[in-house]
Amino acid sequence: MNIAIIATSPRKNSNSLRFSKYLQKVLSAEGFESTTVVDFHHFDIPSVGRGVINKDELTPFQSELIGAWEKADLVFLVSPEYNWTVNGDLLNALHQLGSKDFVHLFDNKVFALAGVSNGRGGKIPCLELTTVINKIINFTHQYSVVSPRIYESHETSSNLDEHSESTGNKIYEFTVKSFVEYAVAVAQRWVK
């Protein structure tokens, strides 16, 4: 199974990237070595209404994002919580990639959603993303599913160090592992 983890914060060395790399380590421990992490730090997708992604002239970031997403059976979207909502870059990317040239990115995939916070939070971005992704799948007549189990990474910088290693919170470790196992199980049932 191919897995993409997309860290959607544009900040350099963000908590979203830290959590994404930790997810990659958990997946590797579960035997899933074909996992790619994409970092939104180099995000360059034009704003809706101000430009489009040209499928024949992709930038290096766009090529990395689309390439990892295309190959993936399971796509983890890791979103920071900005003012109790989804970050704008991720919403813009979904709007741009939900177009006819890239609609295949929403076909035969399982999407697993994680919200990241430095304090307590992360749920609202996941709930909003569930609505947007399901709308794209529905409207474009694709066959994909959003895993119903979301993850809220609370106090991320306290639970993961700068190398994306656990700082020892056993509850945090257990809940991340459970989230990953659930998403993988859904993907194994969905993608044949």
C-alpha positions in Angstrom: 0.0 0.0 0.0 1.3 3.5 -0.9 0.8 6.1 1.7 1.2 9.9 1.4 1.3 12.2 4.5 0.7 15.8 3.6 1.8 18.3 6.3 -0.2 21.4 5.3 1.3 24.1 7.4 3.3 26.6 5.4 5.5 27.3 8.4 9.1 26.0 8.4 9.6 23.1 10.8 5.9 23.3 11.8 4.2 21.1 14.4 2.2 19.7 11.4 5.5 18.5 9.9 6.7 17.2 13.2 3.5 15.2 13.6 3.6 14.0 10.0 7.1 12.7 10.5 6.0 10.9 13.6 3.1 9.3 11.7 5.7 8.1 9.1 7.7 6.5 12.0 4.6 4.8 13.4 3.7 3.5 9.9 7.2 2.3 9.4 7.0 0.4 12.7 3.8 -1.2 11.4 5.7 -2.4 8.2 4.6 0.4 5.8 7.9 1.6 4.3 6.4 3.2 1.2 5.3 6.4 2.9 6.0 9.9 1.6 5.8 13.1 3.6 5.1 16.3 1.7 5.8 19.6 3.4 3.6 22.7 2.5 6.5 25.0 3.5 7.3 25.5 -0.2 3.5 25.9 -1.1 3.1 27.8 -4.3 -0.4 27.0 -5.5 -2.1 30.2 -6.9 -5.1 31.5 -5.1 -8.5 30.5 -6.6 -9.5 33.3 -9.0 -5.9 34.5 -9.5 -4.5 31.5 -11.4 -4.7 27.8 -11.9 -2.4 24.9 -11.7 -1.2 24.0 -15.2 -0.8 20.2 -15.3 1.8 20.6 -18.1 4.0 23.1 -16.2 4.0 22.0 -12.6 6.4 23.7 -10.1 8.7 21.4 -8.1 6.4 21.7 -5.1 3.2 21.0 -7.2 4.9 18.0 -8.8 6.0 16.6 -5.4 2.5 17.1 -4.0 0.5 15.7 -6.9 3.0 12.8 -7.5 2.8 11.6 -3.9 -1.0 12.0 -3.8 -1.5 10.2 -7.2 0.5 7.1 -6.1 -1.1 6.9 -2.7 -3.9 4.6 -1.7 -4.1 6.3 1.7 -3.7 10.0 2.1 -3.1 11.5 5.5 -3.9 15.2 5.6 -2.4 16.9 8.6 -3.8 20.3 9.2 -2.8 23.0 11.7 -5.7 24.6 13.5 -5.6 28.4 12.7 -8.1 30.4 14.7 -10.3 27.3 15.1 -10.5 26.5 11.4 -8.6 24.9 8.5 -5.6 26.8 7.2 -6.3 28.7 3.9 -3.5 27.1 1.9 -5.0 23.7 2.3 -8.5 24.8 1.4 -7.1 26.6 -1.7 -5.2 23.5 -2.7 -8.3 21.4 -2.4 -10.3 23.9 -4.5 -7.6 23.9 -7.2 -7.0 20.1 -7.2 -10.8 19.4 -7.3 -10.8 20.6 -10.9 -11.1 18.3 -14.0 -7.4 18.1 -14.6 -6.7 16.7 -11.1 -10.0 15.0 -10.1 -8.3 11.6 -10.3 -6.6 12.6 -7.0 -10.0 12.0 -5.3 -10.7 8.6 -6.9 -10.0 5.3 -5.2 -8.4 6.8 -2.1 -8.9 6.8 1.6 -8.3 10.1 3.3 -7.4 10.2 7.0 -7.5 13.5 8.8 -5.4 14.9 11.7 -5.6 18.3 13.3 -2.6 19.7 15.0 -2.5 22.2 17.8 0.2 23.5 20.2 -2.5 23.7 22.8 -5.9 21.9 22.9 -7.5 21.7 19.4 -7.5 20.1 16.0 -11.0 18.8 15.8 -12.7 21.6 13.9 -10.3 21.6 10.9 -10.9 17.8 10.5 -14.6 18.2 10.6 -14.5 21.0 8.0 -12.1 19.0 5.8 -14.5 16.0 5.9 -17.2 18.2 4.5 -15.1 19.7 1.7 -13.4 16.4 0.7 -16.8 14.5 0.7 -18.3 17.3 -1.4 -15.5 17.1 -4.0 -15.8 13.2 -4.1 -19.6 13.5 -4.5 -19.8 16.3 -7.0 -17.1 14.9 -9.3 -18.6 11.3 -9.1 -15.4 9.8 -7.7 -15.1 6.7 -5.5 -13.2 7.4 -2.3 -13.9 7.6 1.4 -12.9 9.8 4.3 -12.0 7.6 7.3 -14.4 8.5 10.1 -11.7 8.4 12.9 -9.9 11.8 13.1 -7.0 12.6 15.3 -6.5 15.7 17.4 -2.8 16.2 18.2 -3.0 18.2 21.4 0.1 20.0 22.8 2.1 18.7 19.9 5.4 20.4 20.8 5.2 18.9 24.3 4.5 15.4 23.0 7.0 15.3 20.1 10.5 16.7 20.2 12.2 18.5 17.3 13.2 15.2 15.7 9.6 13.9 15.7 10.3 11.5 18.5 7.8 10.9 21.3 8.7 12.6 24.6 7.2 9.7 26.4 3.5 10.4 26.8 2.1 6.8 26.6 -1.5 8.0 26.0 -0.3 10.1 23.1 1.7 7.2 21.6 -1.2 4.8 22.0 -3.8 7.1 20.5 -1.6 8.0 17.4 -1.0 4.2 16.9 -4.7 3.5 17.1 -5.5 6.3 14.6 -2.9 4.9 12.2 -4.1 1.3 12.6 -7.7 2.4 12.0 -6.9 4.4 8.8 -4.8 1.5 7.5 -7.7 -1.0 8.2 -10.1 1.2 6.3 -7.7 1.5 3.4 -7.1 -2.2 3.3 -10.9 -2.8 3.0 -11.4 0.0 0.5 -8.5 -0.3 -1.9 -8.2 -3.7 -3.6 
